[in-house]
């Protein structure tokens, strides 16, 4: 008698989804693990360990499986996501280049920021025309990023930073900090987490040297903490959000406090602390209700009811409160402006995942297709990552015709991505 296959949990990680997808295609083709191994020049035990996410598949293995299992490119399109998982695992094992995200790399800069005092150095006179042009470029790139994704915007931003960052840092540090923060956000959207961390830390250093305490707190508690969550370290995210709140106590405006506290809530939710999450969300709601647009810095003006609903939806999903997550995604999607295409796609994918967890598969599939359609025009690694996590929620029901058709539709529509470097 053969061994009973180990149950798979596709939604646990990208690697688990890849393994489940390979097993599904293999069994659909009527192949055993040993037969697939012969066809792709691998031992059957390696096939087993890849299907159970114990090993990370190589590019050659994935490409051969795609060919032998009639995958139609669906496995090969996942290679950039697989490479990112390899880098994250290497970082956790301590064997990683400096360009990979490392939680420990954030500790000293954040401590330096907490201990920094306001700089008293005088800035040289600025050319108002140059500053105005740089500010206009920053706002234009932010707007285009929402609509097109980082793949279409980051090269322009990187070239600007290479040529103008030193002068901007001297005569307009707030604009330079904003450009570095946007560069970090776009690096996340490109799937290059280590580069994102470097941009954020550079921005944090500049905000400390220029005395912009509030922007520094945002970089710590929102930018860096969100990055830690994205890279699977909720404990670090919790420490960063707490540090950002402590470092801006008595100075933060209501919208800034709300933004910081929602990330604190996200970290508590990921750690499974429902009570602490609920308390942070209640505080964030109260803060946002006191916010007045004219009293807030321009860089936090984006944060409103739609963004609060988005953060709450992620909290509730992580806590297993799927009906509440669906309700908050509906609120976010109703309030989000159409030009925030990436956020619309990600929230729609989250809504589909929550519907799948709740067993509403027909609605989940219909919603999943909408998420894929929203993502079609974006050059965004992060959006593709969320789409794949959504598909992982549907994978246990892959034998159902509507799920199979939705999965095939999504994989055919996934935009090819550059492997993170």
N, C-alpha and C positions, 0 to 999 in steps of 0.2 A: 504493500500500500504506500502511496506517496504521502508526503507531508502535507498537512493542512496549511494553506497559505496564511501568512501572518496578516491580520486585519490592518488596513491602512487608514490613516487619518489625513486626507489630502489637505485640509485647511490648516494644518499645523505649521507649515512653512512652504516656501516655493519648492524646496527639494522634495518634500512629501508629495506635493502636487505632481511634480515631474515623475516621481516614482509611480504614483497611482495612474498617471496618464500612460506610461509605458506598459504597466500591467494590463490596463484596459485594452490598449491596442493589441498587445500580445495575445491575450485570451480571445479577443475578437477574431484574430487570425488563426486561432486554434493551435498556437505554439506553446510548448513548454519552455521553461527557463533554459533548459539545456539546449533545446533546438534554436532558441534565439541566440544563445551564446555562440553556437557554432557559426551562425550566419554573420554575427558581428565581431567574430574573432575574440571572444571573451569567455572566461570560465563561467559556468552557470551560477557559481556562488557570487561572482561579481554582479551578475544580473539581479540576483536575489537582494544583495545588499544595496544596490542602487534603487530597486523598487521600494525598499523599506527605509530609504533616506539615510542609510548608514554610511554610504560612500557618495562622493560627488562625481557625477559622470564627466568624462572628458568630452571635448568637442567631437573627436572621432567617434566615440561611442554613440553620442546623440545623433550625429549625422547618419551613421549606419542604421540605427534603429528607425529613424525617420524613413529611410529608404526601404528597409526590410518589412516594416510594419504598415506601409502605405499611409504614413503620417501626413503626407501632403505639405510638409514644411512646418507643421504645428509644433514639433519638438525643437527644430532648429531655431525657430523664432524665440524660444525660451533661453537660448544660450547667454544673452547678456544678463538675465536674471540669475542664472546659475553661476555665472562668474562673480556677480556681486555676493552671492551666498558664500562662495569659496573665500573671497576676501574677508568677509565678516568672521567666518570660522577661523581663518588664519589669525585675525586680530585677537580673538578670544584665546587662542593658543599661544600668543606672544610671538609668533613667527610671521611678521608682516612688515612691508615697507612703510615708510613714513607717510606715504600718500593714502594710506587706508585709515578709516576712522578708528580712533583709539580713545576710549573714555578717559583714561588717565591723562591724556595730553591736555585736557581742559582744566584740570584741577589747579595748577599753578597760575595760569592766566586769570582765572576767576578770583583766586585769592588776591592776586595783585590788584585787580579791579576793586575788590571790596575795600582794600587798604589805601587806595589811591586818594590823593587830595586834589582839589581843583587846581589846574595849572594857572599860574599868574603871568605866563609869558605873553608878550604882545605879538599880535599877528601883523604882518606887513599889509600895506594897503592893497586891496583886491581890485582887480579890473571888473567893474560891475557887469560889463558885457560878457566876459568869459564866464563869470559865475552864473549869470542868467542863462546862458547857453547850456552850461553843464546841468543846471537844475531842470531845464526843459528836456534835455536828453534823458535824464534819469526818469522823469515822469513818463516820457514816451516809451522807454524800454519797459517800465513796469506795466504799462497798459498793454503793450504788444505781447509781453510774456504771458499775461492772463489768457489772451486769445490764441496764441500760436504755440506756446511751450518753449522751454529753454533751448531746444535744439535749433530753433530759428533765430534766437536772440543772443545767446551767450557769446558767440564769436565777436559780435560788435562790441559788447560790453567788455570782453577781455582785452580787445585791442585798445579801447579807451583807457582802461586801467593801466595797461602797459605804457601808454604814451603820456597820460596826464595825471596819474595818481599822486606823484610827489608834489606837483604844484597845487593841486586841489587840496591835498592834505594840509598844506600851509595856509592857503588863502580862504578855503571854504571847507573846513574839516567835516561839517555836518553832511555836505553833499558827498564828499569822499567816503564817509562812513556809510551813507545810504547806498552808494554804488557797490561797496564791498559786501554789504548785507544782501543786496540783490544778487550779487555774484554767488554768494553762498547758497542762497535759495535756488538759484538756477543750477548750481552744481548738484544739489540734491535732486533736482528734476532731471538731471542727466545721469543719475545713478552713480556719481563719483563722490562718495560720502567723505573721503579723506580730504579732497579738495574743498568741499563745502566747509569742513571744520577749519581748514586753514584760512579761508576767506573770513569766516565769522570771527576767528581769533584775531586776525589782523584788524577787523573793524572794531572789536572790543578794545584793543590796544589804542587805536586812534581815538575812540570815544573817551577813554580814560585820560589820555594826554591832552585832549581839548576841553576836558571838564564837562562833557555831556553825560551826566550821571544817568539820566532817564533812558537815553538810547542804549547805554551800556547795560542797564537792567533788562531791557527788552532783548538784547542780544543774548544775555545769559539765560533768562527764564523762558524765552519763547524760541529764539532761533536755535541755540545750542541744545536746549532741553527737548525741543521737537526732534532734532537730529538724533539725539540719544534714543528717543522712543522709536524712531524710524529704523534705527540700527539694533533694536532689541535689548536696550538696557534701561528699563523703567526706573531702576534704583538710582542711576546717575541722573535721569531726567528729574526725579523727585528732589535730589540734592540741588540741582541747578535752579529749578523753579523756586525752591525755598531761599536759595542765596540771592536770586534776583529780587524777590519780594523784600528780603531783609535789607538789601543794599539800597533800595529806593524808598524805604519806609519814611513817611512824612513828606515825600516829595512827589510821588507818582500821582498823576491825574486819574480820575475815575476810569477812563477807557484803558489806560495803561495797566492799572491794577486788575481790571477785568480780564484783559488779555493774559496777564501773568497767572492769574488764578485759574483760568481755564486749563492751562498747561499743567498746573499743579493737580487739578482734578483728573486730567488724562493720565498722569503718572500714578495717582492713587488707584484709578480704575484698572490700569494694567497690572498693578500689584494686587488686585483683588480686594481692596479696602473700600467697600461701598459707602460706609458712613463718612469717611474722610473725603471721598469724592463728592458726595452730596453736599457736605458742608462747604467745600470749595466752590461748587457750582452756585449755591445760594448766595455766597459772598460776591461772586462774579456778577450775578444777575442784579444784586443791589448796587454794585459799583456802576454797572453800565446804565442803570436807570438814572443815575445822577450825572451822567456825562453830558456836557454841552459842547457842541462842535467848535465854537469859537474859543473855547478854553483848552483845546487839545492840540498837541503838536501835529503838524501835517502828516508825519510818517505813520501815525496811528489812526488816521481818519478812516481807513478801510474797515476797522473793526466795529461791527455793529451787531444787530440782532441775528442776521444771517450767519455770521461767523460764530456767535455764541451757540446757535442751534446746531451748527456743524460739529463743534467741539463736544456738545452734549450727546449728539448721536454717536460719536466714536466712544465716548465714555460708556454709554448704555450698552453698546454692542460688546465691548470688552467685559462688561459685568454680566453679560448673558440676558439683558433686559431688552429683548428683540422688538417687542411691540413699541416700547418707548423710543428705541432707536429709529424705527420706521417713522414714528410721529415727528421726531426732530429732523430727520432728513427731508420730510415733506415740507416742514417749515422753512428749512434752509433753502430748498430748491424754489420755493415760492418767493422768497425774498431776494435771492441772488440775482444780480443783473445779468443779462445774457452774455455780456462780454467776458465774464469770468468763466470761460469755457472749461478750463481744467478743473476748477472746483465743482462745477456742475457735473462733469463726468465722474469725478471721484465720489461725490455724494450719491449720485445715482447708482454707482456700483456698490456702495455701502448699503444702500437701501435694498438692492437685489440680494446681497448677502444676508441681510437681516430677514428678508422674506424666506429665503432658502432655509435658514436656521429654524424659522417658525413653521416650516413644512408647507408653505404656500408656494408650491413649485410653479404653477401656471403663471402667477403674478411675478414670481422671481425671474422666470425666463423672459417675460415681456419687458420687465424693467432692465434686465441684463442687456437686452438688445439695444435699448435706448442708451445705456451707458456706453456701449461699444460705438454707437453712432456719434455720440458726443465726442468720443476720444479720437474719431477717425482723422480729424484735421489737425491734431496736436502732435508736435515732436516732443514727447514727454515720456521719459523713462518711468517717472513716478506714477503717471496715469496708467501705463501698461502694467506696472506692478500691481496696482489696485485691481485692474481688470482680471489679472491672473488669480489674485486672491479670491475674487468673486467666483471665478470658474471653479476654483477648488471647493467652494461650498456646494456647487452643483454636482461635482464629480461622483459622489456616492450614489447618485441617481442617474448615472450616465446611460443606463440601459433604456430609460424612458425616451420615447421619440422626441418630445419637445426639448428635453435637456440635451440630447445628442445633436439636434439641429442647432440649438443655441450655441453649444460649444464649438461646433464646426464653423458657424457664422463668425464667432468671435476670433477664432484662430486665423481664419482667412483674412479678417480685417485688421489684425494686429499689425501696427506699423513696424517695419524693421528698425532695430535700434543698434547703436554702436556699443560694443562691449566696453564696460567701464575699465579705465586704465589707472 
